[in-house]
């Protein structure tokens, strides 16, 4: 096995107190942004009723945010260089917080959509900026724990967000899911103003790559809308979706070609020359397909099939957060001492086991039959997240960190979008196929069918219905049972596919090289001293 060694730029040790003050500052704002995305999902029915919007109309509350997020995210590194990282972080915080106020005050749907787009513009860069900042301020030997601390916030928010959003929307008002961002954003803004700083290596671009900027905006916007609206519009049966797909493909190809040729690109693709970063990005997109889609599938299963309300559905997802917290702490402590690929193996195996368990759940399942696999998956995600980020970013030069973290977040969002779109499509189509199969096997003269119809008819007659009405209602209930069984089978199909996906991810792990971080001498706490990084 060959070994390559790179020596990163000299590190200036920052006082421990200031490191953690910076960490708290950036994570306060970042967690606020991630949490807002998840709590909005469960509040959509309340928003729909309050603003008298249709189902398709209210879905744009999510789409408008994601579209704006997708447009600005690839340009994060470039904008940080143009404006200064600290200033850009503060601008994003202000924009996101003020847009949250506008969302809460929105008198109609159109105003809310504009405010959500502003939220997406302000919130998109916060995650890659916070990751780059924490990767930079912690020395190499502590970056595993830094990524664990960062991951606690990033991964906890989508797990606990549904329960929190359901509680706020049910007990207060959907407007408060936006108002609560104001005090959090104010605290984060003051803290970031006091403790953040601009790194000395940031170099302001000499000119704006206008063609690249146009291609980026049109391409990523079209791609996000394609993924989000495809299932609702029957995919390629819709001229609108075909146009989006063609536009996204054409402009993104033009964008990547332009960025490879530009002297000062908006999105620096040279980071993919690093083998670990390229392989880590590929694994990241595959893992995020499984993570986000499994979370959405379980939320839909508990509410549509099991009949749980939003709060109880959130409680089913919550044990995943507990498992995630445990594994993030463990992985953060051991990631520099063992082969990171073995942690990734453990994470993929645990996720495969969790999705296998979800695929075998039946209608008679109790709370723990659903919550226990979520706990296992939470543990597995922590064992994937920390080593994958550590290996992917370990040998990236500091001046490219902002661009690299933005690229990782692009593929993370892309994986989530692809996963949710594909699984939602398969869920709908497999449900129809199973329903057709089950209906075809129902015989009106079969003894079991006759007995079932008779039991339902007796039930409705006992509640005051006449004989004719009771028989019609019994037939309707039998159809509802068939439809419910078809949905259970369709969910099982999706979870089986995710099981295969996580198993297949194991085949990608040899593409990564283990990162060995050399011992840092005691003097490194007082002077600039690089620690060797070996990738083998």
C-alpha positions in Angstrom: 0.0 0.0 0.0 1.5 3.3 -1.0 1.7 6.2 1.4 1.6 9.9 0.7 2.4 12.6 3.2 1.3 16.2 3.2 2.2 18.9 5.5 -0.5 21.5 6.2 0.2 25.2 6.7 1.5 26.2 10.1 -1.2 26.3 12.8 -1.6 29.1 15.2 -2.9 27.7 18.5 -6.0 29.6 19.8 -6.7 29.8 23.5 -9.1 26.9 24.5 -11.7 29.4 25.9 -11.8 31.3 22.7 -12.1 28.2 20.6 -15.2 27.1 22.4 -16.7 30.5 22.5 -16.3 30.6 18.7 -17.8 27.1 18.5 -20.9 28.1 20.6 -21.3 31.3 18.5 -21.3 29.6 15.1 -23.3 26.5 16.2 -26.0 28.7 17.8 -26.7 30.2 14.5 -26.2 27.1 12.4 -28.5 24.9 14.6 -31.2 27.6 14.4 -31.1 27.4 10.6 -31.2 23.6 10.4 -33.9 23.4 13.1 -36.0 25.9 11.2 -36.1 23.7 8.1 -37.4 20.6 10.0 -39.9 22.3 12.2 -41.5 24.0 9.2 -42.2 20.5 7.7 -44.7 19.5 10.4 -46.3 23.0 10.5 -47.4 22.9 6.9 -51.0 21.8 7.6 -51.4 24.7 10.1 -50.0 27.2 7.5 -52.3 25.8 4.8 -55.4 26.3 6.9 -54.4 29.7 8.2 -53.5 31.2 4.8 -56.3 29.3 2.8 -53.7 27.6 0.5 -54.0 24.4 -1.5 -51.7 21.4 -0.9 -49.6 22.2 -4.0 -49.4 25.9 -3.0 -48.3 25.3 0.5 -45.6 22.9 -0.6 -43.8 25.9 -2.1 -43.2 27.1 1.5 -40.6 24.3 1.6 -39.5 24.5 -2.1 -38.9 28.2 -2.1 -36.4 27.9 0.8 -34.6 24.9 -0.6 -34.4 26.5 -4.1 -32.8 29.7 -2.7 -30.5 27.5 -0.5 -29.4 25.4 -3.4 -28.6 28.6 -5.5 -26.3 30.3 -2.9 -24.7 27.2 -1.4 -22.1 26.5 -4.1 -20.9 30.2 -4.0 -20.3 30.2 -0.3 -16.5 30.0 -0.5 -16.3 32.7 -3.2 -18.7 35.1 -1.3 -16.6 34.6 1.9 -13.5 35.6 0.0 -15.3 38.6 -1.6 -16.9 40.0 1.6 -14.7 38.5 4.3 -15.7 35.4 6.2 -16.7 37.2 9.4 -18.7 39.8 7.6 -20.4 37.3 5.4 -21.3 35.1 8.4 -22.9 38.1 10.1 -24.7 39.2 7.0 -26.2 35.7 6.6 -27.3 35.7 10.3 -29.0 39.1 9.9 -30.7 38.2 6.7 -32.0 34.9 8.1 -33.2 36.4 11.4 -35.0 39.3 9.7 -36.5 37.0 7.1 -37.8 34.9 10.0 -39.7 37.9 11.3 -41.1 38.5 7.9 -42.3 34.8 7.7 -44.1 35.1 11.1 -45.8 38.4 10.0 -46.7 37.2 6.5 -50.4 38.1 5.9 -50.7 35.9 2.8 -48.9 33.0 1.0 -47.0 35.2 -1.5 -45.4 37.2 1.2 -44.5 34.1 3.1 -42.8 32.6 -0.1 -40.7 35.7 -0.6 -39.7 35.7 3.0 -38.8 32.0 2.8 -36.6 32.7 -0.2 -34.7 35.3 1.8 -34.4 32.8 4.6 -32.9 30.3 2.2 -30.4 32.9 0.9 -29.3 33.8 4.4 -29.3 30.3 5.8 -27.6 28.4 3.0 -24.0 29.5 3.7 -24.2 29.1 7.5 -23.6 25.4 7.6 -20.5 25.2 5.4 -19.1 28.4 7.0 -19.5 27.0 10.5 -17.8 23.7 9.5 -14.9 25.5 7.9 -14.5 27.8 10.9 -14.4 24.9 13.4 -12.1 22.8 11.2 -9.7 25.7 11.1 -9.7 26.8 14.8 -9.1 23.3 16.2 -5.6 21.7 15.7 -5.5 18.5 13.8 -5.4 16.3 16.8 -8.7 17.8 18.0 -10.6 17.9 14.8 -12.4 14.6 15.3 -14.0 16.0 18.4 -14.7 19.3 16.7 -16.6 17.5 13.9 -18.4 15.5 16.6 -19.5 18.8 18.3 -20.5 20.2 15.0 -22.4 17.0 14.1 -24.3 17.1 17.4 -26.0 20.3 16.3 -26.4 19.4 12.7 -27.8 15.9 13.2 -29.9 16.6 16.3 -31.9 19.3 14.6 -33.6 17.1 12.0 -34.3 14.4 14.6 -35.8 16.6 17.4 -37.2 19.2 15.0 -40.4 17.4 14.1 -41.4 17.0 17.7 -40.6 20.6 18.5 -42.4 21.9 15.4 -45.5 19.8 16.1 -45.7 21.0 19.7 -45.3 24.7 18.8 -47.8 24.5 15.9 -50.3 22.6 18.1 -50.0 24.6 21.3 -49.1 28.1 20.1 -49.2 29.1 16.4 -47.3 28.2 13.3 -46.0 31.8 13.3 -43.9 31.0 16.4 -41.8 28.5 14.6 -40.3 31.6 12.9 -40.5 34.1 15.8 -38.3 31.8 18.0 -35.4 32.4 15.6 -35.3 36.1 16.6 -33.7 35.8 20.1 -31.5 32.9 19.0 -30.3 34.9 16.0 -29.7 38.0 18.1 -27.5 36.0 20.6 -25.6 34.3 17.8 -25.1 37.6 16.0 -23.6 39.3 19.1 -21.4 36.3 20.0 -20.1 36.0 16.4 -19.4 39.7 16.2 -17.3 39.4 19.4 -15.3 36.3 18.7 -15.1 35.5 15.0 -12.1 36.6 12.9 -11.0 36.5 9.3 -8.2 34.1 8.5 -5.1 35.8 7.0 -4.9 33.5 4.0 -8.3 34.6 2.4 -7.6 36.3 -0.9 -10.3 38.5 -2.5 -11.0 37.6 -6.1 -10.0 40.1 -8.6 -13.0 39.8 -10.8 -16.5 38.3 -10.9 -17.0 35.2 -13.0 -20.4 36.4 -14.4 -21.0 33.5 -16.8 -20.3 31.0 -14.1 -22.6 32.9 -11.7 -25.4 32.8 -14.2 -24.9 29.1 -15.0 -24.7 28.3 -11.3 -28.0 30.1 -10.4 -30.0 28.7 -13.2 -28.5 25.2 -13.0 -28.9 24.5 -9.3 -32.3 26.2 -9.1 -33.6 24.0 -11.9 -32.1 20.9 -10.3 -33.7 21.6 -6.9 -37.1 22.3 -8.5 -36.8 19.2 -10.6 -36.2 17.0 -7.5 -38.8 18.7 -5.4 -41.7 18.9 -7.9 -41.1 15.7 -10.0 -43.3 13.4 -8.0 -46.2 15.9 -7.8 -46.1 16.5 -11.5 -45.7 12.8 -12.6 -42.1 13.3 -13.6 -41.4 13.1 -17.3 -45.1 13.1 -18.1 -45.0 16.8 -17.3 -43.6 19.3 -19.9 -42.6 21.5 -16.9 -40.5 18.8 -15.4 -38.9 17.9 -18.7 -38.0 21.5 -19.2 -36.4 21.7 -15.7 -34.4 18.5 -16.3 -33.1 19.8 -19.7 -32.3 23.2 -18.3 -30.5 21.8 -15.2 -28.5 19.3 -17.3 -27.4 21.9 -19.9 -26.6 24.7 -17.5 -24.8 22.6 -14.9 -22.6 21.1 -17.6 -21.8 24.6 -18.8 -21.2 25.7 -15.2 -18.7 22.9 -14.5 -16.8 23.5 -17.8 -16.7 27.2 -17.1 -15.4 26.7 -13.6 -12.6 24.4 -14.9 -11.5 27.1 -17.4 -12.0 30.2 -15.3 -8.9 31.8 -13.7 -10.9 32.8 -10.6 -13.9 30.4 -10.4 -16.9 30.8 -8.1 -16.8 27.1 -7.3 -13.3 25.7 -7.2 -13.4 22.2 -8.6 -9.7 21.5 -7.9 -10.6 20.2 -4.4 -11.7 17.1 -6.2 -8.2 16.3 -7.1 -7.7 15.2 -3.5 -8.5 11.5 -3.6 -10.1 11.3 -0.1 -12.2 14.4 -0.7 -13.5 13.0 -4.0 -14.2 9.5 -2.6 -15.7 11.1 0.6 -18.1 13.2 -1.5 -19.3 10.1 -3.4 -19.9 8.2 -0.1 -21.5 11.3 1.4 -24.1 11.5 -1.4 -25.0 7.8 -1.1 -25.2 7.9 2.7 -27.4 11.0 2.7 -29.8 9.3 0.2 -30.3 6.6 2.8 -30.4 8.9 5.9 -32.8 11.5 4.8 -35.2 9.2 2.9 -35.4 6.7 5.8 -36.3 9.6 8.2 -39.0 10.9 5.9 -40.3 7.4 5.2 -40.6 6.6 9.0 -42.4 9.9 9.6 -44.8 9.1 6.8 -45.3 5.6 8.1 -46.1 6.6 11.6 -48.6 9.3 10.5 -50.2 7.8 7.4 -50.3 4.1 8.3 -50.1 4.0 12.1 -52.2 7.2 12.6 -49.8 9.0 14.9 -50.1 12.7 15.3 -47.1 15.0 14.6 -45.9 15.1 18.2 -46.0 11.3 18.6 -44.4 10.8 15.2 -41.6 13.1 16.4 -41.1 11.0 19.5 -40.6 7.9 17.3 -37.7 9.8 15.6 -36.2 11.2 18.8 -34.4 8.0 20.0 -32.2 8.4 16.9 -30.9 11.6 18.4 -29.9 9.8 21.6 -28.0 7.2 19.7 -26.5 9.8 17.4 -25.2 11.8 20.4 -23.6 8.7 22.0 -21.8 7.7 18.8 -20.7 11.2 17.9 -18.9 11.5 21.3 -17.3 8.0 20.9 -16.3 8.6 17.3 -14.9 12.0 18.1 -12.6 10.5 20.7 -11.3 7.5 18.7 -11.3 8.8 15.1 -7.6 9.8 15.3 -6.5 6.6 16.9 -7.9 3.9 14.7 -8.4 3.4 11.0 -11.3 5.7 10.1 -12.6 3.2 7.6 -13.5 0.7 10.3 -15.7 3.3 12.0 -17.4 3.8 8.6 -17.9 0.0 8.3 -19.6 0.0 11.7 -21.8 2.9 10.7 -22.9 1.3 7.4 -23.6 -2.1 9.1 -25.7 -0.4 11.8 -27.7 1.6 9.3 -28.2 -1.6 7.2 -29.5 -3.4 10.3 -31.8 -0.5 11.2 -33.4 -0.4 7.7 -33.7 -4.2 7.7 -35.7 -3.9 11.0 -37.9 -1.2 9.5 -38.6 -3.3 6.5 -40.0 -6.1 8.6 -42.4 -3.9 10.7 -46.1 -4.7 10.5 -49.3 -3.0 11.5 -49.2 -4.6 14.9 -45.9 -2.9 15.8 -45.8 -1.0 19.0 -43.8 2.2 19.7 -40.5 0.4 20.5 -40.6 -1.7 17.3 -40.2 1.6 15.5 -38.1 3.6 17.9 -35.5 0.9 18.5 -34.3 0.8 14.8 -34.2 4.6 14.9 -31.9 4.4 17.9 -29.6 1.9 16.1 -29.6 4.1 13.0 -28.7 7.2 15.1 -25.7 5.3 16.5 -24.7 4.3 12.9 -25.0 7.9 11.5 -22.5 9.2 14.2 -20.0 6.5 13.2 -20.3 7.6 9.6 -20.4 11.4 10.0 -17.3 12.0 12.1 -14.8 9.8 10.2 -16.2 10.7 6.8 -15.8 14.5 7.4 -12.4 13.9 9.0 -11.0 11.9 6.2 -12.5 14.1 3.4 -11.1 17.4 4.8 -7.9 16.3 6.4 -5.6 17.0 3.4 -7.4 20.0 2.0 -5.3 23.2 2.1 -6.7 25.9 4.4 -7.3 28.4 1.7 -9.7 26.0 0.1 -11.5 24.9 3.2 -14.5 27.2 2.7 -15.0 25.9 -0.9 -14.5 22.3 0.2 -17.1 22.5 3.0 -19.5 24.2 0.6 -19.0 21.4 -1.9 -19.6 18.7 0.8 -22.9 20.5 1.8 -23.9 20.6 -1.9 -23.6 16.9 -2.2 -25.2 16.4 1.2 -28.3 18.3 0.1 -28.2 16.7 -3.3 -28.2 13.3 -1.7 -31.1 14.2 0.5 -33.1 15.6 -2.4 -32.4 12.6 -4.6 -33.3 10.2 -1.8 -36.6 11.8 -0.8 -37.6 12.2 -4.5 -36.8 8.6 -5.5 -38.3 7.0 -2.4 -41.5 9.0 -2.6 -41.9 8.0 -6.2 -41.3 4.3 -5.4 -43.6 4.5 -2.5 -46.5 5.8 -4.5 -45.9 3.4 -7.4 -45.3 0.3 -5.3 -48.4 1.1 -3.2 -50.5 1.1 -6.4 -48.9 -2.1 -7.7 -49.5 -3.9 -4.3 -53.1 -2.6 -4.2 -53.8 -3.9 -7.6 -52.3 -7.3 -6.7 -54.2 -7.6 -3.4 -57.6 -6.5 -5.0 -57.1 -9.1 -7.7 -56.8 -11.9 -5.1 -60.0 -10.9 -3.2 -62.8 -13.3 -3.9 -66.3 -12.1 -2.9 -67.3 -15.7 -2.3 -64.3 -16.6 -0.2 -65.2 -17.6 3.4 -62.7 -15.2 5.0 -63.9 -12.3 2.8 -67.5 -13.0 3.6 -66.8 -13.2 7.3 -64.9 -9.9 7.3 -67.6 -8.1 5.4 -70.2 -9.6 7.8 -68.3 -8.4 10.8 -68.0 -4.9 9.5 -71.7 -4.8 8.5 -72.7 -6.0 12.0 -70.5 -3.3 13.5 -72.2 -0.5 11.5 -75.7 -1.9 12.1 -74.9 -1.8 15.8 -74.2 1.9 15.4 -77.6 2.6 13.8 -77.1 2.1 10.1 -79.7 0.3 8.0 -78.8 -3.0 6.3 -78.1 -1.5 2.8 -75.9 1.3 4.3 -74.1 -1.0 6.6 -73.1 -3.3 3.7 -71.8 -0.3 1.7 -69.8 0.9 4.7 -68.4 -2.6 5.2 -67.2 -2.7 1.6 -65.5 0.7 2.1 -63.8 -0.5 5.2 -62.5 -3.6 3.4 -61.1 -1.4 0.6 -59.4 0.8 3.3 -57.8 -2.3 4.8 -56.5 -3.4 1.4 -55.1 0.1 0.8 -53.5 0.1 4.2 -51.8 -3.3 3.6 -50.6 -2.1 0.2 -49.0 0.9 1.9 -47.3 -1.3 4.4 -45.8 -3.5 1.7 -44.7 -0.4 -0.3 -42.9 1.0 2.8 -41.2 -2.4 3.2 -40.0 -2.3 -0.4 -38.4 1.1 0.2 -36.7 0.1 3.4 -35.4 -3.1 1.7 -33.9 -0.9 -1.0 -32.2 1.3 1.6 -30.9 -1.9 3.3 -29.2 -2.8 0.0 -27.9 0.7 -0.4 -26.1 0.7 2.9 -24.7 -2.7 2.3 -23.4 -1.5 -1.1 -21.8 1.5 0.5 -19.3 -0.9 2.1 -17.9 -1.5 -1.4 -17.0 2.2 -1.7 -15.0 2.4 1.5 -11.7 1.0 0.0 -11.6 4.2 -2.1 -10.7 6.1 1.0 -7.2 6.2 2.5 -6.7 6.2 6.2 -5.5 9.5 7.7 -2.8 9.3 10.2 -2.2 12.4 12.3 1.3 12.6 13.8 1.9 13.4 17.4 2.0 17.1 18.1 4.9 18.2 20.3 4.2 20.1 23.5 5.7 23.3 22.0 2.8 23.3 19.5 0.6 24.8 22.2 2.7 28.0 22.1 4.2 28.3 18.7 3.2 27.7 15.1 3.9 24.1 14.4 2.4 21.8 11.7 1.4 18.3 12.5 2.1 15.7 9.7 -0.8 14.1 8.0 -0.4 10.7 6.3 -3.0 9.3 4.0 -2.4 5.7 3.2 
